[in-house]
Amino acid sequence: MTRGWVRLAGHLDPGECAALAKPETLPWSRMAPKVGAITQHGWFAQMLFHQAPVPVQTLGALVLTAVSAAMDQKLPDWNEVTWQRYEAGRGHIDPHRDQARYRGLILIVTLSGQAEFTIFESRDPPVVVDRWTTGGGDMVLLRGADLGAPGVRCPLHAVGPPAADRLTVTVRHNERGYGRQAAYQRGHLSPDQAAEPRVRHTSSEADPSLLHHHARPPRCAPQLEAPPASKPRAPQR
Ligand SMILES: O=C(O)CCC(=O)C(=O)O
């Protein structure tokens, strides 16, 4: 993880990917289309790591144990699982860093579909340091905040539009804890209740490139939108 990202191509087979699929009863919500300067298009669904399907928890535990051992460091435990769906030709996320609340390791698994995954050194001007086509079974490990050294941040990264629908599952440690936003998205809390407690923002958090797309939807965002007309296909079960 010294560079801040690792790609493990084809690590999982299609059967293993199918076992990591989003539970059918968990609804999709639309990503906020714009966060600062960042545009994105896609759908997400979140749940607590410890309530996630057993295969997700098993994979998460294996990866965390292996990376903790390799780094000789106890990494923060996972507490949040996010499935994402990108529609063919339009799903994407502009260059961004996951917010500083995402500490330790970030694990992204592509369950199906292919897209260009790019790591940037800078956004403006755009300086690319690595790029690959991510496909089903690929695992990408990203450095979250403070991994390896205090103050380090998630690398600037982007994902492009897939040719066919793409599904992913991401496992992270959210230091602010999981739950309020998901409850809001499901309509259990009012927007005011779901608003985050006032926190002191560091200058880095004021940088729009550091905002994460589904942590803070605009107040006017619909609480829960209907899933897109073409329902997610495999590996839904
Ligand atoms: O879809 C991916 O592979 C990456 C997603 C991403 O960059 C994010 O959720 O922050």
The ligand as a Gaussian input file, in Angstrom:
#p B3LYP/6-31G(d) Opt

LIG

0 1
 O      -16.577000       2.122000      -8.710000
 C      -15.417000       2.092000      -8.351000
 O      -14.653000       1.179000      -8.670000
 C      -14.860000       3.219000      -7.514000
 C      -15.886000       3.949000      -6.749000
 C      -15.355000       5.159000      -6.064000
 O      -14.441000       5.783000      -6.490000
 C      -15.971000       5.578000      -4.834000
 O      -17.005000       5.013000      -4.443000
 O      -15.432000       6.490000      -4.198000

